[in-house]
Structure formats: C-alpha cells, structure tokens
Amino acid sequence: MGVKRKAAAAIIVLLLFLGSLWLQGRLDYHWDHCLKGYNQINNLNQLSNSSDTSGSEGLGVLEPCPGQTFQVSVLLSHLLAAPTSTSDVLLQPYLSSWDELVKFMDSLGPMFGLISTEIRTKTSIIRQLAVLSDQNREAELGSDVHPVSMKTGIKNDAQALQHSGAYRSVHSMIWVELDRGLVDFKQQTDSGCRTLLRLHRALLWLKLFLRKLAENPAAGQLKSPSDLCREAYQHTLAQHHTWLVRRAAELSFIALPDRGFFFRLVCVQNQEQLGKVLNRVVQAIGEVYDRTQQALEENDLLNLP
C-alpha cells in the first residue's frame, strides 16, 4: 500500500511540474448550461450539405449540448467564421475558437486545465496588442475618444479586436508587426506573431488528436483516447519540447477520460456519430490551420524563438 501511495504522489508531482512549465511559458522554448453564442447557420448548412471525404455527410446543423460548458456547435461556428475570401484568417473568430477549445481542454481534467490557462494567456496577449494598437492610432489622430468605442460603443477587448485595423486578421497583424520592427528573430518577445506561432503549434496537436479520435477502423479495437492523444503529441508539440517535458506530458495523457466521456461531451451515442461531428470540426480547423501556416511560412516566421 505504501508503494502505491508513493507512486501516486510521484505522478501528481510530475503533473504539477508540467503544468507549471506550461504556465510559465517555458515550453515555448521548444514548444452554465447551454451556450448559445453566435451560430453561422448558413455556413453550417453549407458544410453539412457538401460531399467531402470526411464522413460528415447528412449531419444537420449541430445543436447546443445541454448541460455542457464546452459546445462543439459554438466551436464550429467560430471556426467557420474565421476564413476570408482572400485566403486570410480573421483574428476575432480565431481567438474565439480558442476560447471554446480551452473549455474543451478544461473538461478533460486538472492537468489539461493547467495547459489551457497558458492558452488563455496567449490569446489575451493578442487581444491586448489589438487594443494597444487602437489606442496608439487614437493618439496619432489626436482624439480623446477611442475610435472603436466612438463608432460602436464597444468596450469588450474581444469585440474591439473584430474592428481593429492592424490586428484584424493574421495577414494584417504580420504585416504591421514586421513593418514596425516588433518581431525579434533572435530572442523571445510577446509579439503577436510569436504568440500566434505558439497557438498555431498547439492547434495542430488538437487537430490531429480530434482526427484520430474520429477514426472508426474497419477492423480491430479502437485505441484509447490517451493513446491517441499521445500519438498526436509525438507528431506535433513534442518536436518543440525538451526531453523532460515530453516525458511529463506523455505521463499526463494517462489521466485522459475514456471514449464514452467524449460521446457525452458532444451529445452522441456511438463512435460513428462522434466521427461525423469531429470530422466536421477537423475539416474547419484544417482550413484555418493551413491558411495560418502559409502566412507564417511566407514571412519566415515558423522558427521564432
């Protein structure tokens, strides 16, 4: 009995250690009831009527899931609102997508709750930079009234971001920060570009995990969510983390809930239904990810310290 207690205590210490590293940003060196939100009904119908290869055909508009803080319907609506006709990504719905993904990670347990806290910090950095940019523009214009507030009466940072010129989209943020010399290619800074890169890497990890979770092999037993999350991590974030962090991260995946938990989380009854829902999310994440990847790559921003 004493040995089991010691082993459990050792696991807890390692999990807390990983969480503290993530919260302090040190991984960046190498790495309630129903929410209604806004629903992009037309976009959702368009996606459900398309005949893609993801296996999501015939699935109607996703409804809110009673009793859940995380809402897959809200996540999907934000993701679908992010891409623009110019191959750009709007930052307001992009960050709102992360708000919902944070709720998803929070639901997976205390260890992922610590990780999601660091994600919140990253999204807050970009939102604050957007507000600061508007304030600087206000000072240049010599106005005593914030231009965004003057036009719309908006006070919320996330809403203000939607109307901000410099931080309106991924492309506009990159252009402005490079033009103003705000991106440091030799040392860590809290630039929007560097912060976006960290979110971008984490998004690939979640995209791959959800894709694996959606798979329904023709034969053989389904792998556990913990194994799938570990595999997704090894192919993504692990490449940017130190050996010690990789070991601690993989240990934390052991605590992931079983597959039945994910059925309940998105209000489905079986693996086939889960696959249809998650494939739609993965498809939407993929569009946002690919556009962001191209923007970062074109401007040599994929290896910022």
LUMDRENVO-591229 format. One record per residue (C-alpha): residue number from 1; x, z, y; residue in one letter. Coordinates in Angstrom, 2 decimals. Example, Ala and Ser with C-alpha at 12.3 -4.5 7.8 and 13.67 -1.06 7.14 Angstrom:
<pts>
{pt 1,{12.30,7.80,-4.50},A}
{pt 2,{13.67,7.14,-1.06},S}
</pts>
This chain:
<pts>
{pt 1,{0.00,0.00,0.00},M}
{pt 2,{2.85,0.82,2.34},G}
{pt 3,{4.43,-2.58,1.73},V}
{pt 4,{1.18,-4.38,2.60},K}
{pt 5,{0.84,-2.43,5.83},R}
{pt 6,{4.39,-3.24,6.82},K}
{pt 7,{3.83,-6.92,6.10},A}
{pt 8,{0.63,-6.93,8.17},A}
{pt 9,{2.41,-5.18,11.04},A}
{pt 10,{5.22,-7.74,10.92},A}
{pt 11,{2.74,-10.61,11.11},I}
{pt 12,{1.00,-9.06,14.13},I}
{pt 13,{4.31,-8.60,15.93},V}
{pt 14,{5.25,-12.25,15.33},L}
{pt 15,{1.86,-13.48,16.55},L}
{pt 16,{2.09,-11.42,19.71},L}
{pt 17,{5.62,-12.69,20.24},F}
{pt 18,{4.47,-16.29,20.04},L}
{pt 19,{1.63,-15.58,22.45},G}
{pt 20,{3.96,-14.00,24.98},S}
{pt 21,{6.29,-17.01,24.81},L}
{pt 22,{3.41,-19.37,25.45},W}
{pt 23,{2.03,-17.25,28.28},L}
{pt 24,{5.41,-17.11,29.99},Q}
{pt 25,{5.77,-20.87,29.75},G}
{pt 26,{8.95,-20.56,27.70},R}
{pt 27,{7.59,-23.02,25.13},L}
{pt 28,{7.78,-25.66,27.81},D}
{pt 29,{11.45,-25.81,27.45},Y}
{pt 30,{10.93,-27.65,24.13},H}
{pt 31,{7.13,-27.74,24.29},W}
{pt 32,{-23.58,-17.26,27.05},D}
{pt 33,{-25.80,-19.03,25.37},H}
{pt 34,{-26.12,-22.84,25.62},C}
{pt 35,{-24.04,-24.50,28.29},L}
{pt 36,{-25.73,-27.45,29.88},K}
{pt 37,{-23.01,-28.78,32.16},G}
{pt 38,{-23.41,-32.40,33.17},Y}
{pt 39,{-24.33,-34.90,30.43},N}
{pt 40,{-23.28,-38.51,30.71},Q}
{pt 41,{-26.32,-39.76,28.81},I}
{pt 42,{-25.67,-43.46,29.31},N}
{pt 43,{-22.07,-43.14,28.14},N}
{pt 44,{-23.08,-41.11,25.13},L}
{pt 45,{-25.73,-43.67,24.14},N}
{pt 46,{-23.25,-46.49,24.57},Q}
{pt 47,{-20.75,-44.75,22.30},L}
{pt 48,{-23.33,-43.90,19.65},S}
{pt 49,{-24.59,-47.50,19.57},N}
{pt 50,{-21.12,-49.03,19.21},S}
{pt 51,{-19.95,-50.11,15.75},S}
{pt 52,{-16.44,-48.66,15.75},D}
{pt 53,{-14.47,-47.78,12.64},T}
{pt 54,{-14.58,-44.04,13.15},S}
{pt 55,{-17.69,-43.48,11.07},G}
{pt 56,{-19.78,-42.25,14.02},S}
{pt 57,{-22.44,-44.98,13.81},E}
{pt 58,{-26.04,-43.89,14.09},G}
{pt 59,{-25.31,-40.48,15.59},L}
{pt 60,{-27.54,-39.91,18.59},G}
{pt 61,{-26.83,-38.07,21.80},V}
{pt 62,{-25.26,-34.73,21.00},L}
{pt 63,{-27.41,-31.76,21.87},E}
{pt 64,{-26.22,-28.33,23.05},P}
{pt 65,{-25.48,-25.97,20.19},C}
{pt 66,{-27.49,-22.72,20.57},P}
{pt 67,{-25.51,-19.51,20.67},G}
{pt 68,{-22.09,-21.16,21.10},Q}
{pt 69,{-19.78,-20.82,24.08},T}
{pt 70,{-17.92,-24.00,23.14},F}
{pt 71,{-20.18,-27.05,23.42},Q}
{pt 72,{-18.97,-30.26,21.82},V}
{pt 73,{-21.60,-32.19,23.83},S}
{pt 74,{-20.13,-30.92,27.10},V}
{pt 75,{-16.59,-31.73,25.95},L}
{pt 76,{-17.62,-35.28,25.07},L}
{pt 77,{-19.39,-35.80,28.40},S}
{pt 78,{-16.27,-34.78,30.33},H}
{pt 79,{-14.01,-36.98,28.20},L}
{pt 80,{-16.26,-40.00,28.69},L}
{pt 81,{-16.33,-39.44,32.45},A}
{pt 82,{-12.53,-39.40,32.80},A}
{pt 83,{-11.51,-43.06,32.24},P}
{pt 84,{-11.99,-45.51,35.13},T}
{pt 85,{-12.34,-49.29,35.20},S}
{pt 86,{-8.75,-49.58,36.45},T}
{pt 87,{-7.15,-48.02,33.35},S}
{pt 88,{-6.77,-44.77,35.25},D}
{pt 89,{-7.92,-41.22,34.42},V}
{pt 90,{-9.86,-39.06,36.88},L}
{pt 91,{-8.37,-35.59,37.04},L}
{pt 92,{-11.56,-33.64,37.67},Q}
{pt 93,{-13.26,-34.56,34.36},P}
{pt 94,{-9.87,-34.50,32.62},Y}
{pt 95,{-9.35,-30.87,33.61},L}
{pt 96,{-12.98,-30.08,32.83},S}
{pt 97,{-12.33,-31.42,29.33},S}
{pt 98,{-9.52,-28.89,29.05},W}
{pt 99,{-11.87,-26.13,30.22},D}
{pt 100,{-14.05,-26.88,27.20},E}
{pt 101,{-11.09,-27.25,24.85},L}
{pt 102,{-9.96,-23.80,25.98},V}
{pt 103,{-13.32,-22.44,24.82},K}
{pt 104,{-12.74,-24.22,21.51},F}
{pt 105,{-9.35,-22.54,21.08},M}
{pt 106,{-10.71,-19.16,22.16},D}
{pt 107,{-13.28,-19.39,19.38},S}
{pt 108,{-10.52,-19.76,16.76},L}
{pt 109,{-9.26,-16.22,17.19},G}
{pt 110,{-6.97,-13.98,19.28},P}
{pt 111,{-3.81,-15.99,18.64},M}
{pt 112,{-5.30,-19.19,19.99},F}
{pt 113,{-6.81,-17.17,22.81},G}
{pt 114,{-3.30,-16.39,23.99},L}
{pt 115,{-2.37,-20.07,23.86},I}
{pt 116,{-5.50,-21.07,25.77},S}
{pt 117,{-4.51,-18.66,28.54},T}
{pt 118,{-1.40,-20.73,29.14},E}
{pt 119,{-3.54,-23.89,29.22},I}
{pt 120,{-5.70,-22.28,31.88},R}
{pt 121,{-2.55,-21.64,33.92},T}
{pt 122,{-1.58,-25.30,33.67},K}
{pt 123,{-4.97,-26.61,34.77},T}
{pt 124,{-5.01,-24.12,37.65},S}
{pt 125,{-1.65,-25.43,38.89},I}
{pt 126,{-3.00,-28.96,39.26},I}
{pt 127,{-6.21,-27.75,40.89},R}
{pt 128,{-4.27,-25.64,43.38},Q}
{pt 129,{-1.97,-28.54,44.18},L}
{pt 130,{-5.04,-30.65,44.93},A}
{pt 131,{-6.40,-28.07,47.33},V}
{pt 132,{-3.00,-27.62,48.99},L}
{pt 133,{-2.69,-31.38,49.41},S}
{pt 134,{-6.03,-31.49,51.20},D}
{pt 135,{-5.01,-28.59,53.42},Q}
{pt 136,{-1.80,-30.40,54.37},N}
{pt 137,{-3.77,-33.52,55.15},R}
{pt 138,{-6.07,-31.40,57.29},E}
{pt 139,{-3.09,-30.04,59.24},A}
{pt 140,{-1.75,-33.55,59.79},E}
{pt 141,{-5.10,-34.63,61.17},L}
{pt 142,{-5.14,-31.60,63.46},G}
{pt 143,{-8.54,-30.48,62.24},S}
{pt 144,{-9.71,-26.89,61.92},D}
{pt 145,{-12.15,-27.83,59.20},V}
{pt 146,{-11.16,-28.71,55.65},H}
{pt 147,{-12.04,-32.40,55.27},P}
{pt 148,{-13.60,-31.92,51.83},V}
{pt 149,{-15.68,-28.96,52.90},S}
{pt 150,{-16.68,-30.73,56.13},M}
{pt 151,{-18.13,-33.66,54.22},K}
{pt 152,{-19.68,-31.95,51.24},T}
{pt 153,{-19.73,-28.20,51.82},G}
{pt 154,{-17.82,-27.76,48.56},I}
{pt 155,{-15.77,-24.60,48.15},K}
{pt 156,{-15.02,-24.60,44.43},N}
{pt 157,{-11.48,-25.78,43.63},D}
{pt 158,{-12.56,-27.86,40.66},A}
{pt 159,{-15.21,-29.64,42.72},Q}
{pt 160,{-12.80,-30.16,45.60},A}
{pt 161,{-10.41,-31.86,43.20},L}
{pt 162,{-13.02,-34.51,42.50},Q}
{pt 163,{-12.91,-35.60,46.15},H}
{pt 164,{-9.20,-35.19,46.75},S}
{pt 165,{-7.30,-38.39,47.52},G}
{pt 166,{-3.78,-37.51,46.35},A}
{pt 167,{-4.93,-35.71,43.20},Y}
{pt 168,{-8.00,-37.78,42.45},R}
{pt 169,{-6.50,-39.40,39.36},S}
{pt 170,{-3.43,-39.48,37.14},V}
{pt 171,{-2.07,-42.58,38.88},H}
{pt 172,{-2.64,-41.27,42.40},S}
{pt 173,{-1.02,-37.91,41.57},M}
{pt 174,{2.05,-39.57,40.04},I}
{pt 175,{2.45,-41.96,42.96},W}
{pt 176,{2.11,-39.25,45.61},V}
{pt 177,{4.45,-36.78,43.93},E}
{pt 178,{7.13,-39.38,43.27},L}
{pt 179,{6.81,-40.73,46.81},D}
{pt 180,{7.19,-37.23,48.29},R}
{pt 181,{10.09,-36.28,46.02},G}
{pt 182,{8.13,-33.47,44.36},L}
{pt 183,{9.19,-34.35,40.80},V}
{pt 184,{12.51,-32.88,39.68},D}
{pt 185,{14.07,-34.73,36.74},F}
{pt 186,{16.79,-32.09,36.18},K}
{pt 187,{15.07,-28.71,36.27},Q}
{pt 188,{11.67,-27.09,35.79},Q}
{pt 189,{9.20,-27.19,38.65},T}
{pt 190,{5.46,-26.69,38.98},D}
{pt 191,{4.83,-30.29,39.95},S}
{pt 192,{1.57,-31.85,38.86},G}
{pt 193,{3.47,-34.47,36.84},C}
{pt 194,{5.40,-31.92,34.80},R}
{pt 195,{2.27,-29.82,34.29},T}
{pt 196,{0.31,-32.88,33.19},L}
{pt 197,{3.04,-33.72,30.66},L}
{pt 198,{2.67,-30.29,29.01},R}
{pt 199,{-1.11,-30.69,28.82},L}
{pt 200,{-0.62,-34.21,27.51},H}
{pt 201,{1.54,-33.00,24.62},R}
{pt 202,{-0.97,-30.30,23.70},A}
{pt 203,{-3.80,-32.85,23.83},L}
{pt 204,{-2.06,-34.97,21.18},L}
{pt 205,{-1.81,-31.91,18.93},W}
{pt 206,{-5.54,-31.17,19.26},L}
{pt 207,{-6.45,-34.84,18.85},K}
{pt 208,{-4.52,-35.07,15.57},L}
{pt 209,{-5.92,-31.76,14.31},F}
{pt 210,{-9.52,-32.82,15.01},L}
{pt 211,{-8.90,-36.21,13.42},R}
{pt 212,{-7.58,-34.59,10.26},K}
{pt 213,{-10.48,-32.12,10.26},L}
{pt 214,{-12.92,-35.04,10.45},A}
{pt 215,{-11.47,-36.83,7.42},E}
{pt 216,{-13.51,-36.95,4.24},N}
{pt 217,{-11.26,-38.24,1.44},P}
{pt 218,{-12.98,-40.30,-1.23},A}
{pt 219,{-11.43,-38.19,-3.94},A}
{pt 220,{-9.69,-34.85,-4.06},G}
{pt 221,{-10.26,-31.49,-2.44},Q}
{pt 222,{-10.43,-31.11,1.33},L}
{pt 223,{-7.42,-29.39,2.82},K}
{pt 224,{-7.93,-26.12,4.65},S}
{pt 225,{-8.10,-26.16,8.47},P}
{pt 226,{-4.94,-24.03,8.58},S}
{pt 227,{-3.01,-26.66,6.58},D}
{pt 228,{-4.39,-29.47,8.75},L}
{pt 229,{-3.51,-27.65,11.97},C}
{pt 230,{0.00,-27.01,10.68},R}
{pt 231,{0.44,-30.69,9.82},E}
{pt 232,{-0.80,-31.76,13.26},A}
{pt 233,{1.55,-29.30,14.92},Y}
{pt 234,{4.56,-30.51,12.91},Q}
{pt 235,{3.96,-34.09,14.08},H}
{pt 236,{3.45,-33.18,17.75},T}
{pt 237,{4.30,-29.95,19.58},L}
{pt 238,{6.86,-28.81,17.02},A}
{pt 239,{9.16,-31.55,18.26},Q}
{pt 240,{9.37,-29.79,21.62},H}
{pt 241,{9.74,-26.19,20.37},H}
{pt 242,{12.66,-24.10,19.19},T}
{pt 243,{13.08,-23.15,15.53},W}
{pt 244,{11.89,-19.59,16.12},L}
{pt 245,{8.76,-20.70,17.95},V}
{pt 246,{7.97,-23.25,15.23},R}
{pt 247,{8.15,-20.58,12.55},R}
{pt 248,{5.95,-18.19,14.52},A}
{pt 249,{3.44,-20.95,15.36},A}
{pt 250,{3.08,-22.00,11.74},E}
{pt 251,{2.56,-18.39,10.74},L}
{pt 252,{-0.27,-18.10,13.27},S}
{pt 253,{-2.14,-21.02,11.67},F}
{pt 254,{-2.73,-18.88,8.58},I}
{pt 255,{-5.35,-16.97,10.55},A}
{pt 256,{-7.48,-20.07,11.24},L}
{pt 257,{-11.13,-19.82,10.09},P}
{pt 258,{-12.34,-21.74,7.05},D}
{pt 259,{-14.09,-25.11,7.24},R}
{pt 260,{-17.55,-23.54,7.25},G}
{pt 261,{-16.75,-21.97,10.62},F}
{pt 262,{-16.26,-25.43,12.14},F}
{pt 263,{-19.62,-26.57,10.71},F}
{pt 264,{-21.29,-23.72,12.58},R}
{pt 265,{-19.22,-24.29,15.72},L}
{pt 266,{-20.66,-27.79,16.26},V}
{pt 267,{-24.01,-27.17,14.53},C}
{pt 268,{-23.64,-29.41,11.48},V}
{pt 269,{-24.42,-28.82,7.82},Q}
{pt 270,{-21.65,-30.61,5.94},N}
{pt 271,{-18.35,-32.47,6.12},Q}
{pt 272,{-19.98,-35.87,6.63},E}
{pt 273,{-21.81,-34.68,9.74},Q}
{pt 274,{-18.70,-32.90,11.01},L}
{pt 275,{-16.72,-36.09,10.62},G}
{pt 276,{-19.23,-38.11,12.65},K}
{pt 277,{-19.17,-35.62,15.52},V}
{pt 278,{-15.41,-35.11,15.58},L}
{pt 279,{-14.64,-38.82,15.27},N}
{pt 280,{-16.55,-39.41,18.50},R}
{pt 281,{-14.53,-36.69,20.20},V}
{pt 282,{-11.26,-38.04,18.80},V}
{pt 283,{-12.12,-41.54,19.99},Q}
{pt 284,{-12.82,-40.25,23.51},A}
{pt 285,{-9.65,-38.13,23.54},I}
{pt 286,{-7.68,-41.15,22.37},G}
{pt 287,{-8.79,-43.25,25.32},E}
{pt 288,{-7.79,-40.56,27.80},V}
{pt 289,{-4.53,-39.84,25.98},Y}
{pt 290,{-3.47,-43.50,25.76},D}
{pt 291,{-4.07,-44.12,29.47},R}
{pt 292,{-2.15,-40.98,30.43},T}
{pt 293,{0.67,-41.87,28.05},Q}
{pt 294,{1.02,-45.31,29.63},Q}
{pt 295,{1.08,-43.87,33.17},A}
{pt 296,{3.75,-41.31,32.26},L}
{pt 297,{5.83,-43.84,30.36},E}
{pt 298,{5.75,-46.44,33.14},E}
{pt 299,{7.15,-43.88,35.55},N}
{pt 300,{9.77,-42.38,33.19},D}
{pt 301,{8.03,-39.01,33.13},L}
{pt 302,{7.87,-38.35,29.38},L}
{pt 303,{11.02,-36.22,29.27},N}
{pt 304,{10.67,-33.99,32.32},L}
{pt 305,{12.42,-30.62,31.73},P}
</pts>
